[in-house]
Amino acid sequence: MSSLNPDRSNQVRGYPVALLSAAILSTTAIFIRYLTQTYAMPPLLLAFWRDSFVALTLLLVLLGLRPALLSAGRGQIRYLVAYGLALALFNSLWTMSVALNGAAVSTVLAYSSAGFTALLGWWLLKERLSWAKVVAVVLSLAGCALVSEAIYVDAWRTNLVGILTGLLSGLLYAVYSLMGRSAAQRGLNPWTTVLYTFGFATVFLFFFNLLPLENFLPAGTPPAGAGDLADFFWLGTAWAGWLILFLLAAGPTLVGFGLYNISLGYLPSSVANLILTLEPVFTAAIAYVLLGERMKAIQIAGGLLIILGIVILRVYEGRDTSPALAEVPV
């Protein structure tokens, strides 16, 4: 008979699963950075193929294992279309941020979403703006300024697009997170939500890739999208590139999210989310080893401020006796 009580036993099982989930999710930006550097793949095109592979893989899995989850209900389709649009916009901005800022910096900036989520929840959903949320907002914004080096005038001249895409990716991640909470409140299964949102995001990204975005970007900026139908198969016969692209979709997204869901069966969502905060730390470490990326001292300080804000917010939320709603990591 085990000497561990049920709570202790769940923690022993849940913590390693949650840590593995954070580690796997942290490789997302590494895959993206490698593809944009090695194959010069336009960010929006990469986002299109990533989302389409996620939707296709999950469709096949659910067809074989849980066909009942393929139905979302007719009344939910409009909401899922809007959710898919939010995901398409976030994936577009974040993938561009990875290409422009590097894997480590872009991931840290995306995690500023905790502060934006608190502000948007107070503004749009009339949620209470507690002291912990105010602190998280202040720390997130200060951290963003340091990580993006927006405190320097030269940075605005040399990396204006990178700064803006990084900050907007955090804002769009916050919108995506709030819609994830709403999806859970609507009673939608997380896997059904992922299938439809990634499916609809693929459709939106297809059209995003055909927009003449080069007209709105500074001269010399690499192409953001495919531009025309012929360039959709950018990788051509580079089968290694296609394999990495598929692994990006099947690994960090589906496996990472699956393990995260499993961890929620053992741990409170506030604890699981707190462990997920380690994702930018893992990304920075992997990017340092594999990609040779180096974050400056001021950027590391900014990242620590953002993570501190999230920790304070998660610890405060963990005291809430009401069940927390899990957000879908992407």
N, C-alpha and C positions, 0 to 999 in steps of 0.2 A: 504493500500500500504506500502510495506516495506521501512524503512528509510535507509537501508543498500544499498550501491552501489554494483554493481556486483562483483567487486574484493574483497570487504570486506565480502560479503556474501559467496563467494567461500572459503575464508580463514576460516570463522567460521565453515564451513562444513568440510573443508579439514584437518585442524590441528588435531581435535579429531580422525579422521579416520587414519591419518598417525601415530599418537601416539599409537593407538590401534594396528596397524600393527606391529610397533616396539616391543610392549609389547608381542604380540603373538609369533612373530619370536624369541624373546629372550628366550622362553621356550624350544626351540629345544635342546640346550645343557643340560638342566635340565632333559628332558626325557631320553636322551642318557646316561647321568651319572647314572641315577637311574637304567636303564636296565643293564648297565655294572657292577654296584655294587651289585644289588640285585640278578640278575640271572647269573652273571659272563659271560654274553653273549659276544662272540668275536666281536670286533669292525667291522671287515669286513662283518661278517654275519649280524650284526645289520644294516649296511649300505645297504646290499643287500635287506633285507626285507623292509626297509624304502623306498628305491627307487621303489621297485616293487609295494608296496601298493600305492605310489603316482601315478605311471603310471596307475595302474588298476582303482583307484578311478577316476582319471581324464578322463580315457577312457570311463567309464560308464556315467559320467556327460556329456561329449561332445556328446556321442551317443544319449543321451536323449534330450539335449538342443541345441547343435550347431554341428550337424554332418558334416557340411561343413568344420569345422576346423580340421577334422581328416586327411585331405589331405595336405601334405607339399609341394608337387610338386617333380617330379622325379629328377630334377636338384639339389635339396637341400639335398638329402639323404646322400651323402658322407660327406657333411659339418656337418650334424646333428650327424652322427656316430662319427666324430672327437670331436664334442661338447660333446657328451655322454661320450666319453673316458675321456675328461677333467673333467667332473662332477664326474665320477667314481673315478678318482684319488684324486680329492679334497675331496669327501665324505669319502674315505678311510682314508686319512691322518687326516682329521679333527675329524672323529669319534675316531680314535686312540689317537689323541691329547686330546680329552675330557676324555677318559679312563685313560690316563697317567697323565694329568695335572690338571684335574678338569674342571667343566663347565665354571667358570668365567675366568680363565687364558686362556683356549683354545679359547674362544670367542674373548677375547681381542687380542690375537695373530693373529687370523684369520682376524681381521680388519686392521692389518698391510698391507693388500692387497692394500690399497690406495697408499702407497708408491711404492710398487712393480708394480702396474698398471701404475703409472706415468713413471717409468723406462722402462717397457716393451713397453709402447706406444711410447716412444721416440726412443727406439732401433728398434722395429719391424715395427711400423706403421708410423715412421718418424714424430710423433707429436712434437710440440714445447715444450721444457722443460723450462717452465716459472719459475719465482722466487718462486711462490706459490708451484709448484710441487717439486722444489728442497728442500724447507722447509719441505714439507710433507714427502719426502723421508728421510731426516735427522731425523726428529722427530719420524717417524715410526720405523726406524732402532734402534734409541736410546731407544725408548719405548720397543721394542722387547727384547733388551738386559736386560732391567730392569725387565720386566714382567717374562721372562723365567729364570731370575737370571743367565744369561750367563756370567755376569761380575765376577762371583765367580768360581774359579777353581774347587772347590768341586762339583758344580752343573754339570759340564761336566763329572765327574766321576760317580755320583750317578743318574743322570737323562739325560744322553746323548740322549737316544731314544726320551724322552719327548721333549727336546729342539728342536731336529731336526724335529720331526713330526709337532710341533707347528709352526716353521718357514716355513717349506715346505707347510703347509696348507695355510698360508697367500700367498705364492707365487702361489700356484695352484688356489686359489680364484681369484687372479689377472688375471691369464690366462683365467679362466672361465668368469670373468667380461668382458674382452676384446672380447671374443667370443660372449658374449651377445650383445655387441654393434654392432658387425658385423652382428649378426642375425637380429637385428632391421634394419640395413642398407639394408639387403637383402629383407626386406618387410615381414618377417615371423611374423605371429601373436604370441604374447607371450605365449598363452595357447598351441598353436600347438608346439612351441619350447619346452615348459616344458614337454609335453607328449612324444615327440620323444627323447629328451635328457635323461629323466629319464628312458624311456624304454630301450634305448641302454645302459645306465649306468648299468641297472639291468643285462643285458647280460654280460657285462664286469666284474661286481662284482661277478657273478656266477663263472667265471673262476678264478678270483683273490682268491676266497675262497678255491680253490683246489690246489693252489700253496703251496709248502713246505716252508712256510715263517719262520717256527721255526728254520730252518738252518741258518738264517741270523740275528736272534735276540739273545740278551744276554741270558745266562742260567737263568732260573727262571722267564723269562718274560711270562705273561699269553698268551694263544694262540690268534693270530691275526685274524685267519679265521676258517672256519668250518673244513677244513682238508680233509673231505670225505663227500660223499652224505648223509650218515646216520646222520651226525651232523647238517644238514641244518635245521632240525626241533628241534633245541636246546631246545626250550621252552616246548616241549612236550605237556602235558595237563595243563600247567600253564596258564590258560585262562586269568587271570589278566594281565600277561605279554604280551600276544598277543593283548589284548585290548589296553594297553599302547603303544605298537608298532604301532598299527593302528592309534591311536590318534596322535602319533608323525607325521605320514605321512599326515593324513587328516587335522590336526589342524595347527601346526606351518608352514608347507609348503604351503598347498593349501589355507587355510583361510588367513594366514598371507600375502601371495603373492597377493591374491585376493583383500584384503583391501588396500594393497600398490598400486595396479593398480587403484583402485577407487580413492585413494588420488591424483594420478597423473591427474585425471580429474578435480580437483579443485585447485591444487597447481603446481607451476613450478617444474620440476623434480629435480632441484638443491635444492629447499627447502625440498621436500619430502625425498631426499637422506640425507639431513642434519639431519632431524628428525630421520631417520633410524639409525643415528650414536648413538642414545641413546640405541640401542640394547645391547651392552656389559654392559652398566650401569644397565639396567633392569636385565640382566642375573646375574650379580654380586650380586644384591640385593636379587633376588629370591634364588640363590644358598646359600646365607648367612642364609636366613630364613629356607629353606626346607632341605638343605643338610649340613648345618653347615660349609660351606667352608669359610675360612678366607684368604683374600689377605693381604700380608705383606705391610708395608708402602712403601717399594721400588717398589713393584709390582703395587700398586695403582698409584704411581708417574709415572711409565712407561705407565700405561693405560691412564692416563691423557695426556701424551705426544702424544700418538697415536691418541687419540680423538682430541686433539688440531690441529694436522697435518691435519686430515680429515676436521675439521671445516674451517681452513684456505683455504684448497683446494676447498671446496664446495662454500664458500663465493666468492672466486676469480672466479670460474666457473660460478657462478650466474650472474656475470656481462656480460657474453658472451651473445650476442643477438641471436645467433643461437640456435635452439632447442637442448636440451641435450637428449641423449639417455638413457633410463632407464636400469638399470641393474637388473637382476633377483635375489632377495635375496633367499638364501637357508638355 
